[in-house]
């Protein structure tokens, strides 16, 4: 009984190792991961551009509102 269990476990491990190796070789030859990495890089760059643009727009709006507040506040040279 113990020998049968040992052989069953060993055969199962060998089959698992073989199927795992086959999957890893298939994934290494696949270009899906490379395409996914390219899309991730593209999305990251677009996000950086959006953040920089939003920050620049926020600064411009803040400056314009400060100028308007100065004019409304009664400054003589507007």
mmCIF file of the N, C-alpha and C atoms, coordinates in Angstrom:
data_MODEL
# 
_entry.id   MODEL 
# 
loop_
_atom_site.group_PDB 
_atom_site.id 
_atom_site.type_symbol 
_atom_site.label_atom_id 
_atom_site.label_alt_id 
_atom_site.label_comp_id 
_atom_site.label_asym_id 
_atom_site.label_entity_id 
_atom_site.label_seq_id 
_atom_site.pdbx_PDB_ins_code 
_atom_site.Cartn_x 
_atom_site.Cartn_y 
_atom_site.Cartn_z 
_atom_site.occupancy 
_atom_site.B_iso_or_equiv 
_atom_site.pdbx_formal_charge 
_atom_site.auth_seq_id 
_atom_site.auth_comp_id 
_atom_site.auth_asym_id 
_atom_site.auth_atom_id 
_atom_site.pdbx_PDB_model_num 
ATOM 1   N N  . UNK A 1 1  ? 0.822   -1.185  0.000   1.00 0.00 ? 1  UNK A N  1 
ATOM 2   C CA . UNK A 1 1  ? 0.000   0.000   0.000   1.00 0.00 ? 1  UNK A CA 1 
ATOM 3   C C  . UNK A 1 1  ? 0.873   1.259   0.000   1.00 0.00 ? 1  UNK A C  1 
ATOM 4   N N  . UNK A 1 2  ? 1.897   1.284   0.825   1.00 0.00 ? 2  UNK A N  1 
ATOM 5   C CA . UNK A 1 2  ? 2.793   2.432   0.878   1.00 0.00 ? 2  UNK A CA 1 
ATOM 6   C C  . UNK A 1 2  ? 3.552   2.581   -0.432  1.00 0.00 ? 2  UNK A C  1 
ATOM 7   N N  . UNK A 1 3  ? 3.966   1.477   -1.013  1.00 0.00 ? 3  UNK A N  1 
ATOM 8   C CA . UNK A 1 3  ? 4.665   1.505   -2.290  1.00 0.00 ? 3  UNK A CA 1 
ATOM 9   C C  . UNK A 1 3  ? 3.742   2.033   -3.394  1.00 0.00 ? 3  UNK A C  1 
ATOM 10  N N  . UNK A 1 4  ? 2.504   1.624   -3.395  1.00 0.00 ? 4  UNK A N  1 
ATOM 11  C CA . UNK A 1 4  ? 1.536   2.073   -4.388  1.00 0.00 ? 4  UNK A CA 1 
ATOM 12  C C  . UNK A 1 4  ? 1.320   3.595   -4.267  1.00 0.00 ? 4  UNK A C  1 
ATOM 13  N N  . UNK A 1 5  ? 1.221   4.103   -3.048  1.00 0.00 ? 5  UNK A N  1 
ATOM 14  C CA . UNK A 1 5  ? 1.048   5.537   -2.819  1.00 0.00 ? 5  UNK A CA 1 
ATOM 15  C C  . UNK A 1 5  ? 2.277   6.308   -3.298  1.00 0.00 ? 5  UNK A C  1 
ATOM 16  N N  . UNK A 1 6  ? 3.452   5.772   -3.005  1.00 0.00 ? 6  UNK A N  1 
ATOM 17  C CA . UNK A 1 6  ? 4.692   6.415   -3.429  1.00 0.00 ? 6  UNK A CA 1 
ATOM 18  C C  . UNK A 1 6  ? 4.774   6.490   -4.957  1.00 0.00 ? 6  UNK A C  1 
ATOM 19  N N  . UNK A 1 7  ? 4.445   5.384   -5.617  1.00 0.00 ? 7  UNK A N  1 
ATOM 20  C CA . UNK A 1 7  ? 4.502   5.363   -7.087  1.00 0.00 ? 7  UNK A CA 1 
ATOM 21  C C  . UNK A 1 7  ? 3.466   6.325   -7.669  1.00 0.00 ? 7  UNK A C  1 
ATOM 22  N N  . UNK A 1 8  ? 2.276   6.352   -7.083  1.00 0.00 ? 8  UNK A N  1 
ATOM 23  C CA . UNK A 1 8  ? 1.229   7.277   -7.551  1.00 0.00 ? 8  UNK A CA 1 
ATOM 24  C C  . UNK A 1 8  ? 1.698   8.726   -7.422  1.00 0.00 ? 8  UNK A C  1 
ATOM 25  N N  . UNK A 1 9  ? 2.316   9.059   -6.294  1.00 0.00 ? 9  UNK A N  1 
ATOM 26  C CA . UNK A 1 9  ? 2.806   10.423  -6.079  1.00 0.00 ? 9  UNK A CA 1 
ATOM 27  C C  . UNK A 1 9  ? 3.935   10.749  -7.043  1.00 0.00 ? 9  UNK A C  1 
ATOM 28  N N  . UNK A 1 10 ? 4.827   9.806   -7.283  1.00 0.00 ? 10 UNK A N  1 
ATOM 29  C CA . UNK A 1 10 ? 5.951   10.044  -8.176  1.00 0.00 ? 10 UNK A CA 1 
ATOM 30  C C  . UNK A 1 10 ? 5.472   10.235  -9.617  1.00 0.00 ? 10 UNK A C  1 
ATOM 31  N N  . UNK A 1 11 ? 4.534   9.421   -10.059 1.00 0.00 ? 11 UNK A N  1 
ATOM 32  C CA . UNK A 1 11 ? 3.990   9.559   -11.413 1.00 0.00 ? 11 UNK A CA 1 
ATOM 33  C C  . UNK A 1 11 ? 3.256   10.889  -11.549 1.00 0.00 ? 11 UNK A C  1 
ATOM 34  N N  . UNK A 1 12 ? 2.484   11.246  -10.538 1.00 0.00 ? 12 UNK A N  1 
ATOM 35  C CA . UNK A 1 12 ? 1.772   12.525  -10.562 1.00 0.00 ? 12 UNK A CA 1 
ATOM 36  C C  . UNK A 1 12 ? 2.735   13.699  -10.645 1.00 0.00 ? 12 UNK A C  1 
ATOM 37  N N  . UNK A 1 13 ? 3.808   13.644  -9.857  1.00 0.00 ? 13 UNK A N  1 
ATOM 38  C CA . UNK A 1 13 ? 4.803   14.709  -9.882  1.00 0.00 ? 13 UNK A CA 1 
ATOM 39  C C  . UNK A 1 13 ? 5.468   14.803  -11.248 1.00 0.00 ? 13 UNK A C  1 
ATOM 40  N N  . UNK A 1 14 ? 5.799   13.658  -11.837 1.00 0.00 ? 14 UNK A N  1 
ATOM 41  C CA . UNK A 1 14 ? 6.453   13.645  -13.149 1.00 0.00 ? 14 UNK A CA 1 
ATOM 42  C C  . UNK A 1 14 ? 5.533   14.237  -14.214 1.00 0.00 ? 14 UNK A C  1 
ATOM 43  N N  . UNK A 1 15 ? 4.262   13.861  -14.172 1.00 0.00 ? 15 UNK A N  1 
ATOM 44  C CA . UNK A 1 15 ? 3.308   14.420  -15.138 1.00 0.00 ? 15 UNK A CA 1 
ATOM 45  C C  . UNK A 1 15 ? 3.137   15.918  -14.928 1.00 0.00 ? 15 UNK A C  1 
ATOM 46  N N  . UNK A 1 16 ? 3.064   16.346  -13.662 1.00 0.00 ? 16 UNK A N  1 
ATOM 47  C CA . UNK A 1 16 ? 2.925   17.772  -13.365 1.00 0.00 ? 16 UNK A CA 1 
ATOM 48  C C  . UNK A 1 16 ? 4.139   18.546  -13.863 1.00 0.00 ? 16 UNK A C  1 
ATOM 49  N N  . UNK A 1 17 ? 5.321   18.015  -13.618 1.00 0.00 ? 17 UNK A N  1 
ATOM 50  C CA . UNK A 1 17 ? 6.542   18.676  -14.053 1.00 0.00 ? 17 UNK A CA 1 
ATOM 51  C C  . UNK A 1 17 ? 6.599   18.774  -15.569 1.00 0.00 ? 17 UNK A C  1 
ATOM 52  N N  . UNK A 1 18 ? 6.187   17.716  -16.250 1.00 0.00 ? 18 UNK A N  1 
ATOM 53  C CA . UNK A 1 18 ? 6.184   17.735  -17.712 1.00 0.00 ? 18 UNK A CA 1 
ATOM 54  C C  . UNK A 1 18 ? 5.188   18.738  -18.272 1.00 0.00 ? 18 UNK A C  1 
ATOM 55  N N  . UNK A 1 19 ? 3.988   18.780  -17.697 1.00 0.00 ? 19 UNK A N  1 
ATOM 56  C CA . UNK A 1 19 ? 2.989   19.739  -18.195 1.00 0.00 ? 19 UNK A CA 1 
ATOM 57  C C  . UNK A 1 19 ? 3.399   21.166  -17.864 1.00 0.00 ? 19 UNK A C  1 
ATOM 58  N N  . UNK A 1 20 ? 4.015   21.380  -16.709 1.00 0.00 ? 20 UNK A N  1 
ATOM 59  C CA . UNK A 1 20 ? 4.486   22.717  -16.352 1.00 0.00 ? 20 UNK A CA 1 
ATOM 60  C C  . UNK A 1 20 ? 5.586   23.177  -17.306 1.00 0.00 ? 20 UNK A C  1 
ATOM 61  N N  . UNK A 1 21 ? 6.499   22.276  -17.625 1.00 0.00 ? 21 UNK A N  1 
ATOM 62  C CA . UNK A 1 21 ? 7.570   22.611  -18.562 1.00 0.00 ? 21 UNK A CA 1 
ATOM 63  C C  . UNK A 1 21 ? 6.994   22.939  -19.934 1.00 0.00 ? 21 UNK A C  1 
ATOM 64  N N  . UNK A 1 22 ? 6.016   22.163  -20.368 1.00 0.00 ? 22 UNK A N  1 
ATOM 65  C CA . UNK A 1 22 ? 5.390   22.418  -21.663 1.00 0.00 ? 22 UNK A CA 1 
ATOM 66  C C  . UNK A 1 22 ? 4.725   23.789  -21.687 1.00 0.00 ? 22 UNK A C  1 
ATOM 67  N N  . UNK A 1 23 ? 4.032   24.121  -20.625 1.00 0.00 ? 23 UNK A N  1 
ATOM 68  C CA . UNK A 1 23 ? 3.377   25.440  -20.559 1.00 0.00 ? 23 UNK A CA 1 
ATOM 69  C C  . UNK A 1 23 ? 4.393   26.573  -20.559 1.00 0.00 ? 23 UNK A C  1 
ATOM 70  N N  . UNK A 1 24 ? 5.475   26.404  -19.816 1.00 0.00 ? 24 UNK A N  1 
ATOM 71  C CA . UNK A 1 24 ? 6.493   27.457  -19.765 1.00 0.00 ? 24 UNK A CA 1 
ATOM 72  C C  . UNK A 1 24 ? 7.159   27.654  -21.128 1.00 0.00 ? 24 UNK A C  1 
ATOM 73  N N  . UNK A 1 25 ? 7.414   26.554  -21.823 1.00 0.00 ? 25 UNK A N  1 
ATOM 74  C CA . UNK A 1 25 ? 8.008   26.660  -23.151 1.00 0.00 ? 25 UNK A CA 1 
ATOM 75  C C  . UNK A 1 25 ? 7.035   27.340  -24.110 1.00 0.00 ? 25 UNK A C  1 
ATOM 76  N N  . UNK A 1 26 ? 5.754   27.006  -24.008 1.00 0.00 ? 26 UNK A N  1 
ATOM 77  C CA . UNK A 1 26 ? 4.750   27.657  -24.856 1.00 0.00 ? 26 UNK A CA 1 
ATOM 78  C C  . UNK A 1 26 ? 4.666   29.146  -24.564 1.00 0.00 ? 26 UNK A C  1 
ATOM 79  N N  . UNK A 1 27 ? 4.712   29.512  -23.287 1.00 0.00 ? 27 UNK A N  1 
ATOM 80  C CA . UNK A 1 27 ? 4.631   30.936  -22.935 1.00 0.00 ? 27 UNK A CA 1 
ATOM 81  C C  . UNK A 1 27 ? 5.888   31.683  -23.366 1.00 0.00 ? 27 UNK A C  1 
ATOM 82  N N  . UNK A 1 28 ? 7.031   31.027  -23.307 1.00 0.00 ? 28 UNK A N  1 
ATOM 83  C CA . UNK A 1 28 ? 8.274   31.685  -23.712 1.00 0.00 ? 28 UNK A CA 1 
ATOM 84  C C  . UNK A 1 28 ? 8.275   31.958  -25.210 1.00 0.00 ? 28 UNK A C  1 
ATOM 85  N N  . UNK A 1 29 ? 7.657   31.085  -25.976 1.00 0.00 ? 29 UNK A N  1 
ATOM 86  C CA . UNK A 1 29 ? 7.604   31.268  -27.418 1.00 0.00 ? 29 UNK A CA 1 
ATOM 87  C C  . UNK A 1 29 ? 6.479   32.187  -27.849 1.00 0.00 ? 29 UNK A C  1 
ATOM 88  N N  . UNK A 1 30 ? 5.561   32.460  -26.964 1.00 0.00 ? 30 UNK A N  1 
ATOM 89  C CA . UNK A 1 30 ? 4.410   33.300  -27.297 1.00 0.00 ? 30 UNK A CA 1 
ATOM 90  C C  . UNK A 1 30 ? 4.803   34.770  -27.241 1.00 0.00 ? 30 UNK A C  1 
ATOM 91  N N  . UNK A 1 31 ? 4.162   35.577  -28.076 1.00 0.00 ? 31 UNK A N  1 
ATOM 92  C CA . UNK A 1 31 ? 4.433   37.011  -28.070 1.00 0.00 ? 31 UNK A CA 1 
ATOM 93  C C  . UNK A 1 31 ? 3.356   37.788  -27.334 1.00 0.00 ? 31 UNK A C  1 
ATOM 94  N N  . UNK A 1 32 ? 2.437   37.088  -26.702 1.00 0.00 ? 32 UNK A N  1 
ATOM 95  C CA . UNK A 1 32 ? 1.366   37.778  -25.987 1.00 0.00 ? 32 UNK A CA 1 
ATOM 96  C C  . UNK A 1 32 ? 1.919   38.626  -24.851 1.00 0.00 ? 32 UNK A C  1 
ATOM 97  N N  . UNK A 1 33 ? 2.918   38.133  -24.158 1.00 0.00 ? 33 UNK A N  1 
ATOM 98  C CA . UNK A 1 33 ? 3.502   38.890  -23.057 1.00 0.00 ? 33 UNK A CA 1 
ATOM 99  C C  . UNK A 1 33 ? 4.191   40.156  -23.545 1.00 0.00 ? 33 UNK A C  1 
ATOM 100 N N  . UNK A 1 34 ? 4.867   40.065  -24.693 1.00 0.00 ? 34 UNK A N  1 
ATOM 101 C CA . UNK A 1 34 ? 5.538   41.234  -25.254 1.00 0.00 ? 34 UNK A CA 1 
ATOM 102 C C  . UNK A 1 34 ? 4.542   42.299  -25.682 1.00 0.00 ? 34 UNK A C  1 
ATOM 103 N N  . UNK A 1 35 ? 3.461   41.874  -26.271 1.00 0.00 ? 35 UNK A N  1 
ATOM 104 C CA . UNK A 1 35 ? 2.429   42.827  -26.692 1.00 0.00 ? 35 UNK A CA 1 
ATOM 105 C C  . UNK A 1 35 ? 1.802   43.475  -25.470 1.00 0.00 ? 35 UNK A C  1 
ATOM 106 N N  . UNK A 1 36 ? 1.551   42.691  -24.434 1.00 0.00 ? 36 UNK A N  1 
ATOM 107 C CA . UNK A 1 36 ? 0.969   43.241  -23.208 1.00 0.00 ? 36 UNK A CA 1 
ATOM 108 C C  . UNK A 1 36 ? 1.917   44.258  -22.572 1.00 0.00 ? 36 UNK A C  1 
ATOM 109 N N  . UNK A 1 37 ? 3.207   43.974  -22.607 1.00 0.00 ? 37 UNK A N  1 
ATOM 110 C CA . UNK A 1 37 ? 4.178   44.916  -22.039 1.00 0.00 ? 37 UNK A CA 1 
ATOM 111 C C  . UNK A 1 37 ? 4.218   46.208  -22.848 1.00 0.00 ? 37 UNK A C  1 
ATOM 112 N N  . UNK A 1 38 ? 4.105   46.099  -24.167 1.00 0.00 ? 38 UNK A N  1 
ATOM 113 C CA . UNK A 1 38 ? 4.089   47.304  -24.995 1.00 0.00 ? 38 UNK A CA 1 
ATOM 114 C C  . UNK A 1 38 ? 2.854   48.147  -24.711 1.00 0.00 ? 38 UNK A C  1 
ATOM 115 N N  . UNK A 1 39 ? 1.714   47.504  -24.574 1.00 0.00 ? 39 UNK A N  1 
ATOM 116 C CA . UNK A 1 39 ? 0.498   48.251  -24.245 1.00 0.00 ? 39 UNK A CA 1 
ATOM 117 C C  . UNK A 1 39 ? 0.601   48.888  -22.871 1.00 0.00 ? 39 UNK A C  1 
ATOM 118 N N  . UNK A 1 40 ? 1.171   48.190  -21.908 1.00 0.00 ? 40 UNK A N  1 
ATOM 119 C CA . UNK A 1 40 ? 1.332   48.754  -20.569 1.00 0.00 ? 40 UNK A CA 1 
ATOM 120 C C  . UNK A 1 40 ? 2.238   49.974  -20.602 1.00 0.00 ? 40 UNK A C  1 
ATOM 121 N N  . UNK A 1 41 ? 3.315   49.904  -21.371 1.00 0.00 ? 41 UNK A N  1 
ATOM 122 C CA . UNK A 1 41 ? 4.214   51.046  -21.496 1.00 0.00 ? 41 UNK A CA 1 
ATOM 123 C C  . UNK A 1 41 ? 3.520   52.221  -22.166 1.00 0.00 ? 41 UNK A C  1 
ATOM 124 N N  . UNK A 1 42 ? 2.748   51.944  -23.202 1.00 0.00 ? 42 UNK A N  1 
ATOM 125 C CA . UNK A 1 42 ? 2.006   52.990  -23.902 1.00 0.00 ? 42 UNK A CA 1 
ATOM 126 C C  . UNK A 1 42 ? 0.998   53.655  -22.977 1.00 0.00 ? 42 UNK A C  1 
ATOM 127 N N  . UNK A 1 43 ? 0.273   52.869  -22.199 1.00 0.00 ? 43 UNK A N  1 
ATOM 128 C CA . UNK A 1 43 ? -0.712  53.420  -21.259 1.00 0.00 ? 43 UNK A CA 1 
ATOM 129 C C  . UNK A 1 43 ? -0.019  54.244  -20.187 1.00 0.00 ? 43 UNK A C  1 
ATOM 130 N N  . UNK A 1 44 ? 1.129   53.790  -19.703 1.00 0.00 ? 44 UNK A N  1 
ATOM 131 C CA . UNK A 1 44 ? 1.866   54.541  -18.687 1.00 0.00 ? 44 UNK A CA 1 
ATOM 132 C C  . UNK A 1 44 ? 2.333   55.886  -19.231 1.00 0.00 ? 44 UNK A C  1 
ATOM 133 N N  . UNK A 1 45 ? 2.824   55.909  -20.470 1.00 0.00 ? 45 UNK A N  1 
ATOM 134 C CA . UNK A 1 45 ? 3.270   57.179  -21.060 1.00 0.00 ? 45 UNK A CA 1 
ATOM 135 C C  . UNK A 1 45 ? 2.096   58.138  -21.270 1.00 0.00 ? 45 UNK A C  1 
ATOM 136 N N  . UNK A 1 46 ? 0.962   57.611  -21.702 1.00 0.00 ? 46 UNK A N  1 
ATOM 137 C CA . UNK A 1 46 ? -0.221  58.460  -21.874 1.00 0.00 ? 46 UNK A CA 1 
ATOM 138 C C  . UNK A 1 46 ? -0.661  59.026  -20.528 1.00 0.00 ? 46 UNK A C  1 
ATOM 139 N N  . UNK A 1 47 ? -0.602  58.217  -19.478 1.00 0.00 ? 47 UNK A N  1 
ATOM 140 C CA . UNK A 1 47 ? -0.973  58.690  -18.144 1.00 0.00 ? 47 UNK A CA 1 
ATOM 141 C C  . UNK A 1 47 ? -0.038  59.810  -17.681 1.00 0.00 ? 47 UNK A C  1 
ATOM 142 N N  . UNK A 1 48 ? 1.251   59.676  -17.955 1.00 0.00 ? 48 UNK A N  1 
ATOM 143 C CA . UNK A 1 48 ? 2.209   60.722  -17.566 1.00 0.00 ? 48 UNK A CA 1 
ATOM 144 C C  . UNK A 1 48 ? 1.897   62.026  -18.302 1.00 0.00 ? 48 UNK A C  1 
ATOM 145 N N  . UNK A 1 49 ? 1.590   61.937  -19.588 1.00 0.00 ? 49 UNK A N  1 
ATOM 146 C CA . UNK A 1 49 ? 1.262   63.134  -20.365 1.00 0.00 ? 49 UNK A CA 1 
ATOM 147 C C  . UNK A 1 49 ? 0.005   63.789  -19.815 1.00 0.00 ? 49 UNK A C  1 
ATOM 148 N N  . UNK A 1 50 ? -0.994  62.999  -19.455 1.00 0.00 ? 50 UNK A N  1 
ATOM 149 C CA . UNK A 1 50 ? -2.233  63.556  -18.905 1.00 0.00 ? 50 UNK A CA 1 
ATOM 150 C C  . UNK A 1 50 ? -1.968  64.253  -17.575 1.00 0.00 ? 50 UNK A C  1 
ATOM 151 N N  . UNK A 1 51 ? -1.166  63.655  -16.717 1.00 0.00 ? 51 UNK A N  1 
ATOM 152 C CA . UNK A 1 51 ? -0.862  64.258  -15.413 1.00 0.00 ? 51 UNK A CA 1 
ATOM 153 C C  . UNK A 1 51 ? -0.098  65.566  -15.589 1.00 0.00 ? 51 UNK A C  1 
ATOM 154 N N  . UNK A 1 52 ? 0.887   65.576  -16.472 1.00 0.00 ? 52 UNK A N  1 
ATOM 155 C CA . UNK A 1 52 ? 1.670   66.806  -16.699 1.00 0.00 ? 52 UNK A CA 1 
ATOM 156 C C  . UNK A 1 52 ? 0.775   67.897  -17.292 1.00 0.00 ? 52 UNK A C  1 
ATOM 157 N N  . UNK A 1 53 ? -0.073  67.533  -18.238 1.00 0.00 ? 53 UNK A N  1 
ATOM 158 C CA . UNK A 1 53 ? -0.983  68.504  -18.831 1.00 0.00 ? 53 UNK A CA 1 
ATOM 159 C C  . UNK A 1 53 ? -1.971  69.063  -17.819 1.00 0.00 ? 53 UNK A C  1 
ATOM 160 N N  . UNK A 1 54 ? -2.507  68.200  -16.962 1.00 0.00 ? 54 UNK A N  1 
ATOM 161 C CA . UNK A 1 54 ? -3.443  68.659  -15.938 1.00 0.00 ? 54 UNK A CA 1 
ATOM 162 C C  . UNK A 1 54 ? -2.757  69.585  -14.946 1.00 0.00 ? 54 UNK A C  1 
ATOM 163 N N  . UNK A 1 55 ? -1.518  69.274  -14.593 1.00 0.00 ? 55 UNK A N  1 
ATOM 164 C CA . UNK A 1 55 ? -0.783  70.143  -13.665 1.00 0.00 ? 55 UNK A CA 1 
ATOM 165 C C  . UNK A 1 55 ? -0.516  71.502  -14.302 1.00 0.00 ? 55 UNK A C  1 
ATOM 166 N N  . UNK A 1 56 ? -0.125  71.522  -15.564 1.00 0.00 ? 56 UNK A N  1 
ATOM 167 C CA . UNK A 1 56 ? 0.128   72.794  -16.245 1.00 0.00 ? 56 UNK A CA 1 
ATOM 168 C C  . UNK A 1 56 ? -1.163  73.605  -16.376 1.00 0.00 ? 56 UNK A C  1 
ATOM 169 N N  . UNK A 1 57 ? -2.262  72.934  -16.693 1.00 0.00 ? 57 UNK A N  1 
ATOM 170 C CA . UNK A 1 57 ? -3.547  73.623  -16.803 1.00 0.00 ? 57 UNK A CA 1 
ATOM 171 C C  . UNK A 1 57 ? -3.975  74.186  -15.452 1.00 0.00 ? 57 UNK A C  1 
ATOM 172 N N  . UNK A 1 58 ? -3.762  73.428  -14.395 1.00 0.00 ? 58 UNK A N  1 
ATOM 173 C CA . UNK A 1 58 ? -4.103  73.895  -13.050 1.00 0.00 ? 58 UNK A CA 1 
ATOM 174 C C  . UNK A 1 58 ? -3.306  75.125  -12.658 1.00 0.00 ? 58 UNK A C  1 
ATOM 175 N N  . UNK A 1 59 ? -2.037  75.144  -12.987 1.00 0.00 ? 59 UNK A N  1 
ATOM 176 C CA . UNK A 1 59 ? -1.196  76.313  -12.677 1.00 0.00 ? 59 UNK A CA 1 
ATOM 177 C C  . UNK A 1 59 ? -1.665  77.523  -13.470 1.00 0.00 ? 59 UNK A C  1 
ATOM 178 N N  . UNK A 1 60 ? -1.992  77.326  -14.755 1.00 0.00 ? 60 UNK A N  1 
ATOM 179 C CA . UNK A 1 60 ? -2.462  78.436  -15.581 1.00 0.00 ? 60 UNK A CA 1 
ATOM 180 C C  . UNK A 1 60 ? -3.783  78.993  -15.060 1.00 0.00 ? 60 UNK A C  1 
ATOM 181 N N  . UNK A 1 61 ? -4.691  78.114  -14.675 1.00 0.00 ? 61 UNK A N  1 
ATOM 182 C CA . UNK A 1 61 ? -5.975  78.574  -14.136 1.00 0.00 ? 61 UNK A CA 1 
ATOM 183 C C  . UNK A 1 61 ? -5.766  79.301  -12.815 1.00 0.00 ? 61 UNK A C  1 
ATOM 184 N N  . UNK A 1 62 ? -4.891  78.791  -11.978 1.00 0.00 ? 62 UNK A N  1 
ATOM 185 C CA . UNK A 1 62 ? -4.613  79.441  -10.696 1.00 0.00 ? 62 UNK A CA 1 
ATOM 186 C C  . UNK A 1 62 ? -4.045  80.843  -10.911 1.00 0.00 ? 62 UNK A C  1 
ATOM 187 N N  . UNK A 1 63 ? -3.112  80.996  -11.853 1.00 0.00 ? 63 UNK A N  1 
ATOM 188 C CA . UNK A 1 63 ? -2.545  82.317  -12.133 1.00 0.00 ? 63 UNK A CA 1 
ATOM 189 C C  . UNK A 1 63 ? -3.612  83.282  -12.639 1.00 0.00 ? 63 UNK A C  1 
ATOM 190 N N  . UNK A 1 64 ? -4.485  82.787  -13.529 1.00 0.00 ? 64 UNK A N  1 
ATOM 191 C CA . UNK A 1 64 ? -5.549  83.642  -14.067 1.00 0.00 ? 64 UNK A CA 1 
ATOM 192 C C  . UNK A 1 64 ? -6.511  84.078  -12.965 1.00 0.00 ? 64 UNK A C  1 
ATOM 193 N N  . UNK A 1 65 ? -6.861  83.172  -12.075 1.00 0.00 ? 65 UNK A N  1 
ATOM 194 C CA . UNK A 1 65 ? -7.767  83.529  -10.972 1.00 0.00 ? 65 UNK A CA 1 
ATOM 195 C C  . UNK A 1 65 ? -7.104  84.499  -10.006 1.00 0.00 ? 65 UNK A C  1 
ATOM 196 N N  . UNK A 1 66 ? -5.809  84.341  -9.772  1.00 0.00 ? 66 UNK A N  1 
ATOM 197 C CA . UNK A 1 66 ? -5.106  85.298  -8.907  1.00 0.00 ? 66 UNK A CA 1 
ATOM 198 C C  . UNK A 1 66 ? -5.082  86.683  -9.539  1.00 0.00 ? 66 UNK A C  1 
ATOM 199 N N  . UNK A 1 67 ? -4.866  86.762  -10.862 1.00 0.00 ? 67 UNK A N  1 
ATOM 200 C CA . UNK A 1 67 ? -4.899  88.058  -11.550 1.00 0.00 ? 67 UNK A CA 1 
ATOM 201 C C  . UNK A 1 67 ? -6.282  88.688  -11.446 1.00 0.00 ? 67 UNK A C  1 
ATOM 202 N N  . UNK A 1 68 ? -7.313  87.885  -11.621 1.00 0.00 ? 68 UNK A N  1 
ATOM 203 C CA . UNK A 1 68 ? -8.682  88.387  -11.524 1.00 0.00 ? 68 UNK A CA 1 
ATOM 204 C C  . UNK A 1 68 ? -8.984  88.863  -10.108 1.00 0.00 ? 68 UNK A C  1 
ATOM 205 N N  . UNK A 1 69 ? -8.534  88.123  -9.112  1.00 0.00 ? 69 UNK A N  1 
ATOM 206 C CA . UNK A 1 69 ? -8.759  88.518  -7.722  1.00 0.00 ? 69 UNK A CA 1 
ATOM 207 C C  . UNK A 1 69 ? -8.047  89.821  -7.409  1.00 0.00 ? 69 UNK A C  1 
ATOM 208 N N  . UNK A 1 70 ? -6.882  90.027  -7.976  1.00 0.00 ? 70 UNK A N  1 
ATOM 209 C CA . UNK A 1 70 ? -6.137  91.266  -7.760  1.00 0.00 ? 70 UNK A CA 1 
ATOM 210 C C  . UNK A 1 70 ? -6.899  92.445  -8.385  1.00 0.00 ? 70 UNK A C  1 
ATOM 211 N N  . UNK A 1 71 ? -7.448  92.245  -9.578  1.00 0.00 ? 71 UNK A N  1 
ATOM 212 C CA . UNK A 1 71 ? -8.213  93.317  -10.241 1.00 0.00 ? 71 UNK A CA 1 
ATOM 213 C C  . UNK A 1 71 ? -9.490  93.627  -9.480  1.00 0.00 ? 71 UNK A C  1 
ATOM 214 N N  . UNK A 1 72 ? -10.169 92.616  -9.022  1.00 0.00 ? 72 UNK A N  1 
ATOM 215 C CA . UNK A 1 72 ? -11.415 92.828  -8.274  1.00 0.00 ? 72 UNK A CA 1 
ATOM 216 C C  . UNK A 1 72 ? -11.133 93.468  -6.936  1.00 0.00 ? 72 UNK A C  1 
ATOM 217 N N  . UNK A 1 73 ? -9.990  93.187  -6.380  1.00 0.00 ? 73 UNK A N  1 
ATOM 218 C CA . UNK A 1 73 ? -9.623  93.717  -5.072  1.00 0.00 ? 73 UNK A CA 1 
ATOM 219 C C  . UNK A 1 73 ? -9.335  95.201  -5.079  1.00 0.00 ? 73 UNK A C  1 
ATOM 220 N N  . UNK A 1 74 ? -9.321  95.840  -6.198  1.00 0.00 ? 74 UNK A N  1 
ATOM 221 C CA . UNK A 1 74 ? -9.157  97.290  -6.240  1.00 0.00 ? 74 UNK A CA 1 
ATOM 222 C C  . UNK A 1 74 ? -7.766  97.741  -6.605  1.00 0.00 ? 74 UNK A C  1 
ATOM 223 N N  . UNK A 1 75 ? -6.967  96.900  -7.185  1.00 0.00 ? 75 UNK A N  1 
ATOM 224 C CA . UNK A 1 75 ? -5.641  97.329  -7.609  1.00 0.00 ? 75 UNK A CA 1 
ATOM 225 C C  . UNK A 1 75 ? -5.791  98.306  -8.766  1.00 0.00 ? 75 UNK A C  1 
ATOM 226 N N  . UNK A 1 76 ? -5.043  99.410  -8.790  1.00 0.00 ? 76 UNK A N  1 
ATOM 227 C CA . UNK A 1 76 ? -5.239  100.422 -9.816  1.00 0.00 ? 76 UNK A CA 1 
ATOM 228 C C  . UNK A 1 76 ? -4.787  99.986  -11.221 1.00 0.00 ? 76 UNK A C  1 
ATOM 229 N N  . UNK A 1 77 ? -3.807  99.134  -11.350 1.00 0.00 ? 77 UNK A N  1 
ATOM 230 C CA . UNK A 1 77 ? -3.290  98.781  -12.669 1.00 0.00 ? 77 UNK A CA 1 
ATOM 231 C C  . UNK A 1 77 ? -3.714  97.365  -13.029 1.00 0.00 ? 77 UNK A C  1 
ATOM 232 N N  . UNK A 1 78 ? -4.823  97.241  -13.776 1.00 0.00 ? 78 UNK A N  1 
ATOM 233 C CA . UNK A 1 78 ? -5.299  95.920  -14.179 1.00 0.00 ? 78 UNK A CA 1 
ATOM 234 C C  . UNK A 1 78 ? -5.190  95.754  -15.663 1.00 0.00 ? 78 UNK A C  1 
# 
